[in-house]
Amino acid sequence: MSGRHSLSFVELFRATPAKSALLTLAPLALALGQLWNSYVNGVSPAVSITFAVVMVGFSVVAMGHHAAEHRIRRLEAEYGPDRARL
């Protein structure tokens, strides 16, 4: 494995589908739901757009953290304390 290898979304979804879906799809669904809700109820678009931007930002940061967590788990499984003694 190269030092510069980065995980793709497909690899993350295959490894942990529930957590990946909750961290990507749920915030995006909430953002779209809020945009639709503000349109239907006549709420200021500034409020719903701000909420949508924050939710997308949360999704990006959370997936970055999830990818780092997954890489650490893989490295520990491959080069863990048991492997160092061999």
C-alpha positions in Angstrom: 0.0 0.0 0.0 1.4 3.4 -1.0 1.7 6.2 1.5 -0.4 8.5 -0.7 -3.3 6.1 -1.2 -6.6 7.7 -0.2 -9.9 6.0 0.4 -12.7 6.4 -2.0 -16.3 6.8 -1.0 -17.0 3.3 -2.4 -14.4 1.7 -0.2 -15.9 3.5 2.9 -19.4 2.5 2.0 -18.3 -1.1 1.5 -16.5 -1.2 4.8 -19.1 0.6 6.9 -22.3 1.1 5.0 -24.6 2.3 7.8 -22.2 4.8 9.3 -21.2 6.2 5.9 -24.8 6.6 4.9 -25.6 8.3 8.1 -22.7 10.7 7.7 -23.4 11.6 4.1 -27.0 11.0 3.1 -28.7 12.0 6.3 -27.2 15.6 6.5 -27.9 16.1 2.8 -31.5 14.9 3.1 -31.9 17.3 6.1 -30.5 20.1 4.0 -32.8 19.4 1.1 -35.8 19.0 3.4 -35.1 22.3 5.0 -34.8 24.0 1.6 -38.1 22.5 0.6 -39.8 23.4 3.9 -38.7 27.0 3.6 -40.0 27.2 0.0 -43.4 25.7 1.0 -43.9 27.8 4.1 -42.5 31.0 2.8 -39.6 31.3 5.3 -36.6 33.5 4.4 -34.3 31.6 2.0 -31.3 33.0 3.9 -32.1 30.8 6.9 -32.6 27.6 4.9 -29.6 28.2 2.7 -27.4 28.8 5.7 -28.7 25.6 7.3 -28.0 23.7 4.1 -24.5 25.0 3.8 -23.8 24.1 7.5 -25.2 20.6 6.9 -23.1 20.0 3.8 -20.0 21.3 5.7 -20.8 18.9 8.6 -21.1 16.0 6.1 -17.7 16.8 4.5 -15.9 17.1 7.9 -17.6 14.0 9.3 -16.7 11.9 6.3 -13.1 13.1 6.5 -13.0 12.0 10.1 -14.6 8.7 9.3 -12.1 8.1 6.5 -9.2 8.8 8.9 -10.7 6.5 11.5 -11.1 3.7 8.9 -7.4 4.2 7.7 -6.2 3.9 11.3 -8.2 0.7 11.9 -6.8 -0.8 8.7 -3.2 0.2 9.7 -3.6 -1.2 13.2 -5.0 -4.5 11.7 -2.1 -4.7 9.3 0.8 -3.4 11.4 -0.6 -3.9 14.9 1.4 -4.8 18.1 1.3 -8.5 17.2 3.0 -7.8 13.8 5.8 -5.8 15.4 7.0 -8.7 17.5 7.5 -11.0 14.4 
